[in-house]
Amino acid sequence: MNQMWWFSVVFLPLFPFSAVFVLLIKMLPNAWLRGIAFLLWPLAGVWLLEATQANLPDWVLYWALGTSLLYAFRALVIRELNLWLSYIAVSAWSILWVVLSGSDLTNLMLFALGFTLPMALMALLGGELKQRFTAAYGGLYGGIAQSHPRLSAMLVFTLLAVIATPLFPGFFTMMSSIMAQMLNSPVIAIGLLLIWLLWSWSGILLLQGLVMGPEDALSGLTDDLAVWRVGTYALLLIGMGIFGLSFAVVF
């Protein structure tokens, strides 16, 4: 059997190789580089799988599910936006191994894009937070929904896209994966549902620390997101929603 698929476990991260991506995100110096990393990293993994044309052993699915569950659980206690996002990314990209068992590599590339586009956008918004508050850390400052309503709105809607809520591409990826596994492997289907729940839970906790609560006196000292930036981010989110709806038609 072709063993070259092992190179893909770094780019579609499986534990412990997932540490490479998490460390990379910590080391990258600015939001644009982090956004590019979130966008391209899993696509390289899909390309490697396509190049090797390997038949994967069944135990890889359980390895992927275990990795995804581990990082979804760890994300519950993370309050730093970029670290939280890297954990959610590892959790989501691990699921692509499960998707591969019921889909071809061309569709897998689209599913990967569906997960990564919102993450790349969230990385840019994390840069916006750091520029204004020196850190993108939940609980360090509160009430920016009052002092920075435009930035807060973009954070909320982008986070909804990241955690795969309806209309966004991740939602249809998760739904198709769960339905594909319901008959073949109910254990994997239940695991996917639990992972999805943990994403939502951790996302809500992060938003509470970043957006909700009483307004910090220092929060109002910085400017809100510029209107043209809001328009750009909103158009990107609308595009992601249209991309997600195309999943419902095609898949």
C-alpha positions in Angstrom: 0.0 0.0 0.0 1.2 3.5 -0.8 2.4 5.0 2.6 3.0 8.5 1.3 -0.3 9.6 2.8 1.6 9.9 6.1 2.9 13.2 4.9 -0.7 14.5 4.9 -1.1 14.1 8.7 0.9 17.3 9.2 -1.3 19.4 6.9 -4.6 17.7 7.8 -3.4 17.6 11.3 -3.6 14.5 13.4 -2.3 14.3 16.9 0.7 14.6 17.8 1.6 16.1 14.3 -1.0 18.8 14.9 1.5 20.6 17.2 3.3 21.8 14.1 0.4 24.0 13.0 -0.4 25.2 16.5 3.2 26.3 17.0 3.3 27.9 13.5 0.3 30.1 14.4 1.9 31.2 17.6 5.1 32.2 15.8 3.7 34.1 12.8 4.1 37.8 13.5 1.0 39.3 11.9 -2.6 38.6 11.1 -2.2 38.5 7.3 0.4 35.7 7.6 -1.8 33.8 10.0 -4.8 34.2 7.6 -2.8 32.8 4.7 -1.6 29.9 6.9 -5.2 29.1 7.8 -6.2 29.2 4.2 -3.4 27.2 2.6 -2.4 24.6 5.2 -5.2 22.1 4.8 -5.2 22.6 1.0 -1.7 21.3 1.0 -2.8 18.2 2.8 -5.6 17.5 0.4 -3.2 18.0 -2.5 -0.8 15.5 -1.0 -3.6 12.9 -0.6 -4.6 13.5 -4.2 -1.0 13.0 -5.3 -0.5 9.7 -3.4 -3.9 8.2 -4.4 -3.6 6.0 -1.3 -6.2 3.7 0.2 -6.5 4.6 3.9 -6.8 2.0 6.6 -10.0 2.2 8.7 -8.2 3.0 11.9 -7.2 6.4 10.5 -10.9 7.5 10.8 -10.8 6.8 14.6 -7.4 8.6 14.9 -8.9 11.6 13.1 -12.0 11.5 15.3 -10.0 11.3 18.4 -7.8 14.2 17.4 -10.8 16.3 16.5 -12.6 15.6 19.8 -9.4 16.3 21.8 -8.9 19.8 20.2 -12.6 20.6 20.4 -12.5 19.8 24.1 -9.3 21.8 24.7 -10.8 24.8 23.0 -13.3 25.1 25.8 -10.7 26.6 28.1 -8.9 28.8 25.7 -9.5 32.5 25.7 -6.8 33.8 23.4 -8.4 34.1 20.0 -5.6 32.9 17.7 -4.9 29.9 19.9 -8.6 29.0 20.1 -8.8 29.4 16.3 -5.8 27.1 15.8 -7.5 24.4 18.0 -10.8 24.7 16.1 -8.9 24.5 12.8 -7.1 21.3 13.9 -10.4 19.8 15.1 -12.2 20.7 11.8 -9.4 19.6 9.5 -9.2 16.3 11.2 -12.8 15.7 10.2 -11.7 15.9 6.6 -10.3 12.4 7.0 -13.8 11.2 7.9 -15.2 13.2 4.9 -12.7 11.5 2.6 -14.2 8.1 3.4 -17.4 9.1 1.7 -16.3 11.6 -0.8 -13.8 12.1 -3.6 -10.7 14.3 -3.4 -12.1 17.1 -5.6 -15.1 17.5 -3.2 -12.7 17.2 -0.3 -10.9 20.3 -1.5 -14.2 22.2 -1.5 -15.0 21.0 1.9 -11.6 22.1 3.1 -12.2 25.6 1.7 -15.5 25.7 3.4 -13.8 25.3 6.8 -10.8 27.5 6.1 -12.3 30.6 4.6 -14.1 31.7 7.8 -10.9 30.9 9.8 -8.8 33.1 7.6 -11.2 35.9 8.0 -11.3 35.4 11.8 -7.5 35.6 11.9 -7.7 39.0 10.3 -10.3 40.2 12.8 -8.0 38.9 15.6 -5.4 41.3 14.1 -8.0 44.1 14.4 -8.5 43.3 18.1 -4.8 43.2 18.8 -4.2 46.5 17.0 -6.8 48.2 19.3 -6.3 46.4 22.6 -2.8 44.9 22.4 -4.2 41.4 22.7 -7.1 39.3 21.4 -7.9 37.7 24.8 -11.3 37.1 26.2 -11.9 38.6 29.6 -9.0 41.0 29.3 -11.4 43.8 28.2 -15.2 43.6 28.0 -18.2 45.3 26.6 -16.8 46.1 23.1 -20.2 45.5 21.8 -21.0 49.0 23.2 -17.7 50.7 22.3 -17.0 48.9 19.0 -20.4 47.7 17.6 -19.2 47.2 14.0 -16.1 45.2 15.0 -18.3 43.2 17.4 -20.8 42.4 14.7 -18.1 41.1 12.4 -16.7 39.0 15.2 -20.0 37.4 16.0 -21.0 36.6 12.4 -17.5 35.3 11.5 -17.4 33.1 14.6 -20.8 31.7 13.6 -19.2 30.8 10.3 -16.2 29.2 12.0 -18.3 27.0 14.2 -20.4 25.8 11.2 -23.8 27.3 11.8 -26.5 27.0 9.1 -25.9 28.7 5.7 -22.1 28.6 6.1 -20.1 25.9 4.3 -19.0 24.1 7.5 -22.6 23.4 8.4 -23.2 21.4 5.2 -19.8 19.6 5.6 -20.8 18.5 9.1 -24.3 17.5 8.0 -23.1 15.4 5.1 -20.4 13.8 7.2 -22.8 12.9 10.0 -25.5 11.5 7.6 -22.8 9.5 5.7 -21.7 7.9 8.9 -25.1 7.2 10.5 -25.5 3.8 8.8 -21.8 2.9 8.3 -20.5 3.8 11.7 -22.9 5.3 14.3 -20.0 5.8 16.8 -18.3 8.2 14.4 -21.6 10.0 13.7 -22.2 10.5 17.4 -18.6 11.7 17.8 -19.1 14.3 15.1 -22.2 15.6 16.8 -20.3 15.9 20.1 -17.5 17.8 18.4 -19.9 20.2 16.7 -21.5 20.8 20.1 -18.1 21.6 21.7 -17.3 24.0 18.9 -20.5 26.0 19.6 -19.9 25.9 23.4 -16.3 27.1 23.2 -17.3 29.8 20.7 -20.0 31.2 23.0 -17.6 31.3 25.9 -15.0 33.1 23.8 -17.6 35.7 22.6 -18.7 36.3 26.2 -15.2 37.3 27.1 -14.6 39.4 24.1 -17.9 41.1 23.3 -20.3 40.8 26.2 -20.3 42.4 29.6 -20.0 45.9 31.0 -18.0 48.3 28.9 -14.4 48.7 30.0 -13.4 52.4 30.4 -10.3 51.9 28.2 -12.3 50.2 25.4 -13.7 53.5 24.1 -10.3 55.0 23.6 -9.8 53.3 20.3 -11.7 53.7 17.0 -14.3 51.2 15.8 -13.8 49.2 12.6 -13.8 51.5 9.6 -17.0 51.4 7.5 -15.2 50.3 4.4 -13.6 47.4 6.3 -17.0 46.4 7.6 -18.3 46.4 4.0 -15.4 44.3 2.8 -15.8 41.7 5.7 -19.5 41.6 5.2 -19.2 40.9 1.5 -16.8 38.1 2.3 -19.2 36.6 4.8 -22.1 36.9 2.2 -19.9 35.1 -0.3 -19.2 32.4 2.2 -22.9 32.0 2.8 -23.5 31.7 -1.0 -20.7 29.2 -1.1 -22.4 27.2 1.7 -25.7 27.2 -0.1 -24.0 25.8 -3.2 -23.0 22.9 -1.0 -26.6 22.2 -0.2 -27.3 22.0 -4.0 -24.3 20.0 -5.1 -23.8 17.7 -2.1 
